[in-house]
Amino acid sequence: MSEFYGKSERLLGKVLSLANTLPNGAIIFLDEIDSFAAARDNEMHEATRRI
């Protein structure tokens, strides 16, 4: 997670796009997935919800 608005979303998109272009595919390990997939609620900041 980045402290800059939209940076984490952009980096994750780049990783997934790169993995999609590899001829043999890719396995992507996400350490501490709960930071990306936390329960969403109305009190969460929009930048965090967008991930």
C-alpha positions as CSV (number, residue, x, y, z in Angstrom):
1,M,0.0,0.0,0.0
2,S,1.3,3.5,-0.9
3,E,0.7,6.7,0.9
4,F,0.1,8.4,-2.4
5,Y,-3.5,8.6,-3.8
6,G,-3.9,6.1,-6.6
7,K,-0.3,4.8,-6.6
8,S,-1.2,1.3,-5.1
9,E,-4.0,0.9,-7.6
10,R,-1.7,1.8,-10.5
11,L,1.1,-0.5,-9.4
12,L,-1.3,-3.4,-9.0
13,G,-2.7,-2.8,-12.4
14,K,0.8,-2.8,-13.9
15,V,1.7,-6.1,-12.2
16,L,-1.5,-7.7,-13.5
17,S,-1.0,-6.3,-17.0
18,L,2.6,-7.6,-17.1
19,A,1.5,-11.1,-15.9
20,N,-1.2,-11.1,-18.6
21,T,1.5,-10.5,-21.4
22,L,3.8,-13.3,-20.3
23,P,3.6,-16.3,-22.7
24,N,3.7,-18.9,-20.0
25,G,1.5,-17.0,-17.5
26,A,2.5,-16.1,-14.0
27,I,1.8,-16.8,-10.4
28,I,1.4,-13.7,-8.3
29,F,1.8,-14.0,-4.6
30,L,0.2,-11.2,-2.6
31,D,1.6,-11.0,0.9
32,E,-0.9,-9.8,3.6
33,I,-3.9,-9.9,1.2
34,D,-6.0,-8.4,4.0
35,S,-4.5,-5.0,3.3
36,F,-5.9,-5.2,-0.3
37,A,-9.1,-7.1,0.4
38,A,-10.2,-5.6,3.7
39,A,-13.9,-5.4,4.5
40,R,-15.4,-2.4,2.8
41,D,-17.6,0.1,4.6
42,N,-18.7,3.7,4.2
43,E,-16.1,5.0,6.6
44,M,-13.2,3.8,4.4
45,H,-11.4,6.4,2.3
46,E,-12.1,6.3,-1.4
47,A,-8.5,5.7,-2.4
48,T,-8.5,2.6,-0.2
49,R,-11.8,1.3,-1.5
50,R,-10.6,1.5,-5.1
51,I,-8.0,-1.2,-4.5
